[in-house]
Structure formats: C-alpha cells, structure tokens
Amino acid sequence: MPIKLSPFAPKDVKKFFKLDGIKVSIAHCGLKKNKKEDLVLIKFDQPSLIYGAFTLSKTPGEPIIWNKSIIDYEKVSAILINSGNANVFNGEAGRNSLRKIVKRLSDDLCVSQNEIYIASTGVIGELLDHNKIIRKIPYLIKNLKNDHSTWFGAANAIRTTDTYAKTHSEKSKSNRQIVINGLAKGSGMISPNMATMLGFIFTNAQFSGLAYKKKFFELINKTFNCISVDGDTSTSDMVLLISVKNEDKHLKIDNSKKQKDFFKILETLMMKLSQYIVKDGEGASKFIMISVKGAKDDLEAKKIAMSIGNSPLFKTAMAGSDSNWGRIIMAIGKTYAKIEPQRISLRFGNFLILKNGKSFFKKNFSSINRYLKKSEIEINVELGIAEGSAKIWTCDFTKEYISINSDYRS
C-alpha cells in the first residue's frame, strides 16, 4: 500500500559534514520488494570506539542479542543493516543466519567478528534468507563511498513504513573541525524502553571512558526515551554512538569546555533525530509535546506524561481536534502516581483549562478548539506536589495508522 508523505517531512535536507575514516555502501538484496535498496554496510578505516543502547524487550531480535554480547569490547570495524526482515523469534535458524553473515563479513573485511555489528528491521517471525545478504557483501565492499548522496541513500535503505529519510548533522562551535552525523529510522512500534528505533551516530571527536558512556545514556533518556508513537516497544531497537578513530590531537574532548560544547551538539542531534521519528509516526497529523511539572520526582512526571501520550483515547481526540480534557485527567489518574486533584492545573498551549482543580474550560472553549486545529500542540500539566518534571513528544492516532498497520505485510 502506498504511504503518504508525512506533513512534517523536512523541506530541506542538511548535508552530512565530511567525516574521514568511515565509508558506506547500499544495495538491493531482495528482502524488500520493487528492487528497493534494503542493505547498508558501514565500514571504518580503523577499529573505533562504540557505545550502544538496546531494547529491553524480552523477545529481542538476533542482532540485539549479538550486539549486546560484544558491546563490552567497545570496538567496531563494520555495521551491516538490513530492512525488510527483523530476524526476530526465528530460533536456531535465526541465530545461524546471523552467525553466517558475521563470519562472511569478518572473512571478507579481515576484521574480528567481535567488531561487527548487525541491525535488522522489518517483519517479525519470518525466516531471514541470509544468502540474499551474503551474496551482496562483495558488492557492498567494492562500492564503499563517503559522500552525502550515499549516506542519504543509506538512510532511505533502512526505512520500513517511514515516509522520509532521517538524517542530521551538527558542528562544534568551539572547534569547527568536530562534527557529528546521524541517521535513524522509525515510524511505528515506537515507545521507549530504551531507544525505540534504529539510530547510528558518528563523530570525529575523540573520547573514551565511563563518564562519556554515562553521559550518552543520560542523553538517550532525554531524547530517544522521551518519544512515543503508539506505546509499543520494538524487538529491534538500538542506538549506536561511534567515535571514529582519528589521530588528530585537536579533536580530543579533553577539558570541561570542550565536553560541554560536544554534549550540547550531541543532544541537539539526538533530539532532532528522535523528533523526526515522532513527526513521521504512522499516519500522524499532529506533533504533540507534553510537559508535566510539579510531580513528586522526575520519574513520576515522565510516567504521567507517557500515560497521557500513549492513551489511544487522548491520541484519537487530538486527531479530531477534540478538546475532551477528561481523557488527560483519566491518563493522569491511572498511573497511581502521587497527585492531589485540587492542585492540578492544565493548559492546551497558553489556554487555561484547569487551575488548581477549578475548570476554566467553558470560558476558553472557542480559543482552545481553534488551537487544537494546529499541527503542533503543547499540553502543559502542573501537579503542584513537588519539583519533578518531564517532557515527552508524541503524535495523534488517525485512520491512516490503522490502514498502514492492517496492510503492513501486503
């Protein structure tokens, strides 16, 4: 079924900044129909530092199981990504397919198997024909490049129900030589229990150590872990951050000023990619930010925000521009978080609905209804309990979401 381009698709695509020491190639191996590219190889000139965040699903795909088994080595020489088949819940056959792909890549690239990462996205429970992938490995190796066109092609090749490729680049303000490039995919089966999709982030900044890994996970929790399309956590989610090996001393992040600047642009890039995913949510017509303040702590604030954002009743109301704020009160109440109803305040944008439990809805009814017809909406909740706060980003549920998912395999 043809999928309509998201109304939030970027008008202009920012080109990847040049980043040496890394190349990419794409191919069609037959996992997708209509000869669409469905295979991506990313190769590093030298083994490079890698950090990874992975789904917490108890039914993970074989690539997740493999990658988690080697992530403690913190070295990567190659990443192979396929779309069209997730290689999930295939038992020993799925494991054998992955091992054969990894071995062939290891032999042909002359790199350790522990430095090869695999990512797969697509249908769950269908056997992966690994021969289709293996046959294309020589072609992928021969056609490795490092130009914007091929990188953008890679972002397209990893799409499933995505309506547009998701890429972004940032450059350090304190050292214009330092760049970060990222690509991601995701449109449905999006809800945080790690990273909610596939994300690949590359930088020439040189760093290592526990403090940097800890900061990476902090940024995951502020970005990719704060988005939801449909409340479903995928079996195949991962975000990988790679510091591409570089001997340039000027690119070391070795003082507090450089660290602050680097993490600021890294957060900007991660936020951009994660919000691209929500804006490309299957059938989405509205992009919604939900802010919760005054909770017992940040964790309870996020729990409440996610309860609102994942409520099908709330999401369908937003699709119809329906100001049924009772659905938000319902979603707050079902979390069992600490609340005092008489302290709750609620706004749609700047328009007051509740203040300390008292309704102002009728007074602002016309303004609220006009506001909800916008394509980007803010929901602001104040609980008045303590200082906990959180922001999450989600989208509405439209009839298009049902159509896309009822026809997914056809």
TAVENJO-V258231 format. One record per run of one state. SS is the DSSP state (H for helix, E for strand, L for the rest). FROM is the first residue (numbers start at 0). LEN is the number of residues. If there is no record, write none. Layout:
BEGIN
ss = <SS:SS>
from = <FROM:FROM>
len = <LEN:LEN>
END
This chain:
BEGIN
ss = <L:E:L:E:L:E:H:L:E:L:E:L:H:L:H:E:L:H:L:E:L:H:L:E:L:E:L:E:L:E:L:E:L:H:L:H:E:L:E:L:H:E:L:H:L:E:L:H:L:H:L:H:L:H:L:E:L:E:L:E:L:H:L:E:L:E:L:H:L>
from = <0:21:27:38:54:60:61:73:74:85:87:88:90:109:112:115:123:129:142:144:145:147:157:165:171:178:185:190:191:197:203:205:206:209:222:223:226:228:237:243:248:251:252:255:279:286:295:297:309:311:319:325:333:340:343:344:348:350:355:357:359:364:371:375:382:387:395:398:406>
len = <21:6:11:16:6:1:12:1:11:2:1:2:19:3:3:8:6:13:2:1:2:10:8:6:7:7:5:1:6:6:2:1:3:13:1:3:2:9:6:5:3:1:3:24:7:9:2:12:2:8:6:8:7:3:1:4:2:5:2:2:5:7:4:7:5:8:3:8:4>
END
